[in-house]
Amino acid sequence: MVLSETFWIAFVSSMSATVLVCLRWGYKSKCNHIECCCMKIDRDIIREEAIDIITPPSPNNSNKMERTISL
């Protein structure tokens, strides 16, 4: 059974969107230390929050990107 081009386009688009949503979720989590499988990430969230305050949210999703300052 051969799969059509339409299927592959939809499949690749769905997988790309899933990966991007997971990356966004990971960024917004503001965890200091993340371990996933064999990856270990240590983040400096204080600097990231300062950048988030300086950079205004996109006008397309401003209601979803509420930014709070927690010092």
N, C-alpha and C positions, 0 to 999 in steps of 0.2 A: 504494500500500500504506500503510495507516494503522497506526501503532504504538499498542499498547495502553497504558493507564495503568500497568499492572504493569511494562512495560518501562521507561517513563520514571522511575518511582519507583526501580527497581533501578539504572538508569543514573545518576541524580542522586545516589543514596546512594553508589554506587561512586566517582564522581568526587569527592564531598565527602570520603570516607574517604581517597582517594589524596592530595588536597591537604593534609589534616590530618597524614597520615603524613610527607609531605615537609616540612611546617613543623616537625614534631617532630624530624625528622632534622637539619634545618638548625639548630635551636636546640641540640641536643645535640652538634653538631660542634665548637663552641667555636672557630671560626675568627675571627680579628680582622677580616679584610677579605673581603667576598664580592662578586663581580660576576656577575650573571646577566642576559643580554640587555642591556637598557638600565638596569637597576637596579644601584646601587652602595651597599653597606651597610658601615659601619665600626662595630664593636661594642666595648664595654668589657667584656671577659669577666671581669675581676677582680671587678667589682661583681656581675655575674651569678652567679659562683661563690659569692660571699658570700650572695646571696639564696637560692641553691640549698641552702646549708648550713643556713640558718635555717629554710627551709620543708621540713617532713618530706615524704617521698614518700607517695603515695596507698597505702592498705592493699591496694587491688585489684591493683596492679602493682609492689609493693615489690621483688620479685626482678628486675624488668627495669630499675628506675631506680636502679641502684647508683651512688652518688656518691662520687667520689674527690677528694681535695684535692691539687692539684699546684701548689705555690708555688715 
